[in-house]
Every structure is written in structure tokens, then in C-alpha cells.
Amino acid sequence: MQKPIRVLVAKPGLDGHDRGAKVVALALRDAGFEVIYTGLHQTVDQIVDAAEQEDVDAIGLSILSGAHLPIARKLMAKLREVGAEDKTVLIGGNIPARDVEPLKALGVAGVFPTGSRFETIAEFIRERIGERVTG
């Protein structure tokens, strides 16, 4: 039996615009994922704590503020610190093309700039995590 893939969607930092994050969360839910949305102004510690408490397979961050590199650096370090580096991390939002490879070098699995198709995000998550959650 296959259990649903669990995805945490979070808005880190001071960015106050969460419409995109909510739309992605709803689209993932409609695609069959279990989605936990943590809301605005989350710290890295809050995101990692929620990811552990909810036993998620993936963490999706929506970042429009331009702080994606320092936030990703902190998040990946915190995941390693708590032994949760197996979580698949996705970042979406205003991500310049020049920052995609640096994000991946930090350990971010998928980068989805503003305008990415929901189907593309869902398929990426299924391909990346699908085999791990079949039981």
C-alpha cells in the first residue's frame, strides 16, 4: 500500500505575500499530496521543527524577497544538524536563473521560479519521492 506524499509549504522571513504559496499548497493537495501549510513569517527553526513533527517527505519554501540563498543555506544546515537531510527541499518564487545552480549546490532538490506549472512541481515531487514512500 502506498502512503500519500507529505509536503510542508512555508513562507520564511519577512515576506508578507503568501498568495502563491497558498495556491501551490492547494494545487498539491488537489494532486493527491498531504499538504501542511505553516503560514507567514516562519523562521528556519520553525520550519524544520514543523517538518519533523509532521514527518513530511518534502519541504517547499516560497520566497519572493530575494533572500533565497541565505535562507536555503540556513535551512540546509539546520536539516543536517538535526539529521533530517533526507527531506527533499524545493524553493519557488522570484528566483533569478543565475541562482538556480548555487541553490542546488547547497542541496536544494528543485527550484521553481514564479510561473512554474503546478503539474511540473507535482511531477518533480512524485519522481523524487515516490519510490521512498511505497510500502
URSULUR-V680473 format. One record per helix or strand. SS is the DSSP state (h for helix, s for strand). FROM is the first residue (numbers start at 1). LEN is the number of residues. Records with the same first field share a line. If there is no record, write none. Layout:
SS=FROM-LEN + FROM-LEN
This chain:
s=2-1 + 6-5 + 12-1 + 34-4 + 42-1 + 58-6 + 88-6 + 110-4 + 134-1
h=19-12 + 44-10 + 68-14 + 97-10 + 118-12
